[in-house]
Amino acid sequence: MRPLLTTLLLALPLLATTAQAQNAEEPQKLPTVTTELKRDGSALAYGRINELLTQFRKHGEGEFRMDFRVDADKAKVPLPDIRLAVRSDDADYPLKLDAAGRFDLPVLPEAEARTADLATNVPKGRMAIRGTLELTATSETLDMARVRKVIRVARTLREELLPWYLRWLFPRIEAVRVCSATPTWELEWREDGQLLGLPLPQATGERDPETKKGEKSRPCTLLTGQERWPDAARLIAPPGSKLSVKLQGQ
């Protein structure tokens, strides 16, 4: 199973044609000028991406963010030479890439987003971009109450709030995945004045989504929110543990 939005991004030939896209600050706006950046109208309309990010901002309750990045392993152009912008009929919005190729996408007014496309100075076929759904929670802040909230908000967002034409961009979330260097996870909570701890099992066959091709995956465990443990039970995980979402069918 590809990461969330991989399908969307493969539909963006403008890549040749994922940081928080729902940042509340206004995006930097520059007048439209003639540059070496070229729009690609054959790509998936930016209005669809913009609408998804808008729904996250309005109804995601702060639990989700999109991580967009240039895939450095597939890019045939050095990252420092890549220029990206969102270009509408009204303005250009330059996208700043960090050292890992990550960037934020601006959330535009609906009418403007309908005229927008991604633009780049990279010729078609020489760059790839991928996007993944990330959790704002960390292994240090996760407890069972947060797991249940993530599952609840995701279900409501997909089943009740997203229009049908956006649901394919937001598959059903089955669990919160925790991946670590060692399989030594516990849940810890207090009950009747006693501190209780429960070891978590390693999920058989579960892979860390950040595993590179040819590498061995770190061990992972899953929390679905259906467990009988109390909301106050908090995750105790090894340093460097990473949270991700397990999607239906993965």
Solvent accessible surface area in square Angstrom, and as a share of the most:
residue,aa,sasa,rsa
1,M,153,0.68
2,R,141,0.52
3,P,53,0.33
4,L,11,0.06
5,L,7,0.04
6,T,18,0.11
7,T,78,0.45
8,L,0,0.00
9,L,5,0.02
10,L,115,0.57
11,A,43,0.33
12,L,4,0.02
13,P,56,0.35
14,L,3,0.02
15,L,10,0.05
16,A,10,0.08
17,T,4,0.02
18,T,0,0.00
19,A,46,0.35
20,Q,80,0.35
21,A,3,0.02
22,Q,24,0.11
23,N,75,0.39
24,A,91,0.71
25,E,134,0.60
26,E,155,0.69
27,P,37,0.23
28,Q,121,0.54
29,K,118,0.50
30,L,75,0.37
31,P,99,0.62
32,T,68,0.39
33,V,85,0.49
34,T,141,0.82
35,T,56,0.33
36,E,106,0.48
37,L,22,0.11
38,K,154,0.65
39,R,88,0.32
40,D,13,0.07
41,G,68,0.66
42,S,84,0.54
43,A,11,0.09
44,L,44,0.22
45,A,53,0.41
46,Y,2,0.01
47,G,16,0.15
48,R,94,0.34
49,I,3,0.01
50,N,5,0.03
51,E,45,0.20
52,L,1,0.00
53,L,0,0.00
54,T,30,0.18
55,Q,29,0.13
56,F,5,0.02
57,R,102,0.37
58,K,137,0.58
59,H,68,0.30
60,G,1,0.01
61,E,91,0.41
62,G,55,0.53
63,E,4,0.02
64,F,6,0.02
65,R,51,0.19
66,M,0,0.00
67,D,5,0.03
68,F,2,0.01
69,R,45,0.17
70,V,1,0.00
71,D,23,0.12
72,A,58,0.45
73,D,121,0.63
74,K,133,0.56
75,A,22,0.17
76,K,129,0.54
77,V,29,0.16
78,P,84,0.53
79,L,36,0.18
80,P,106,0.67
81,D,75,0.39
82,I,6,0.03
83,R,123,0.45
84,L,7,0.03
85,A,3,0.02
86,V,0,0.00
87,R,23,0.09
88,S,1,0.00
89,D,101,0.52
90,D,89,0.46
91,A,1,0.01
92,D,9,0.05
93,Y,8,0.03
94,P,59,0.37
95,L,17,0.09
96,K,183,0.77
97,L,35,0.18
98,D,69,0.36
99,A,105,0.81
100,A,40,0.31
101,G,0,0.00
102,R,81,0.29
103,F,5,0.02
104,D,57,0.30
105,L,4,0.02
106,P,16,0.10
107,V,20,0.12
108,L,8,0.04
109,P,91,0.57
110,E,130,0.58
111,A,62,0.48
112,E,16,0.07
113,A,2,0.01
114,R,160,0.58
115,T,49,0.28
116,A,4,0.03
117,D,20,0.10
118,L,8,0.04
119,A,0,0.00
120,T,6,0.03
121,N,50,0.26
122,V,8,0.04
123,P,81,0.51
124,K,132,0.56
125,G,54,0.51
126,R,98,0.36
127,M,11,0.05
128,A,28,0.22
129,I,8,0.04
130,R,87,0.32
131,G,0,0.00
132,T,22,0.13
133,L,9,0.04
134,E,22,0.10
135,L,12,0.06
136,T,44,0.25
137,A,7,0.05
138,T,65,0.38
139,S,10,0.06
140,E,131,0.59
141,T,79,0.46
142,L,2,0.01
143,D,41,0.21
144,M,0,0.00
145,A,41,0.32
146,R,60,0.22
147,V,0,0.00
148,R,63,0.23
149,K,62,0.26
150,V,0,0.00
151,I,16,0.08
152,R,117,0.43
153,V,3,0.02
154,A,4,0.03
155,R,136,0.50
156,T,46,0.27
157,L,1,0.00
158,R,34,0.13
159,E,64,0.29
160,E,129,0.58
161,L,71,0.35
162,L,2,0.01
163,P,34,0.21
164,W,196,0.69
165,Y,60,0.23
166,L,0,0.00
167,R,75,0.27
168,W,119,0.42
169,L,3,0.01
170,F,1,0.00
171,P,36,0.23
172,R,107,0.39
173,I,17,0.09
174,E,73,0.33
175,A,1,0.01
176,V,0,0.00
177,R,8,0.03
178,V,0,0.00
179,C,1,0.01
180,S,0,0.00
181,A,71,0.55
182,T,66,0.38
183,P,66,0.41
184,T,89,0.52
185,W,3,0.01
186,E,72,0.32
187,L,1,0.00
188,E,39,0.17
189,W,31,0.11
190,R,165,0.60
191,E,85,0.38
192,D,139,0.72
193,G,70,0.67
194,Q,119,0.53
195,L,96,0.48
196,L,60,0.30
197,G,50,0.49
198,L,53,0.26
199,P,95,0.59
200,L,12,0.06
201,P,98,0.62
202,Q,100,0.44
203,A,21,0.16
204,T,140,0.81
205,G,75,0.72
206,E,28,0.12
207,R,130,0.48
208,D,8,0.04
209,P,75,0.47
210,E,103,0.46
211,T,28,0.16
212,K,125,0.53
213,K,206,0.87
214,G,85,0.82
215,E,98,0.44
216,K,190,0.80
217,S,21,0.14
218,R,74,0.27
219,P,24,0.15
220,C,0,0.00
221,T,2,0.01
222,L,47,0.23
223,L,1,0.01
224,T,49,0.28
225,G,13,0.13
226,Q,155,0.69
227,E,36,0.16
228,R,240,0.88
229,W,65,0.23
230,P,53,0.33
231,D,74,0.38
232,A,74,0.58
233,A,0,0.00
234,R,118,0.43
235,L,5,0.02
236,I,59,0.30
237,A,28,0.22
238,P,17,0.11
239,P,128,0.81
240,G,60,0.57
241,S,16,0.10
242,K,64,0.27
243,L,10,0.05
244,S,12,0.08
245,V,10,0.06
246,K,26,0.11
247,L,5,0.03
248,Q,89,0.39
249,G,64,0.62
250,Q,72,0.32
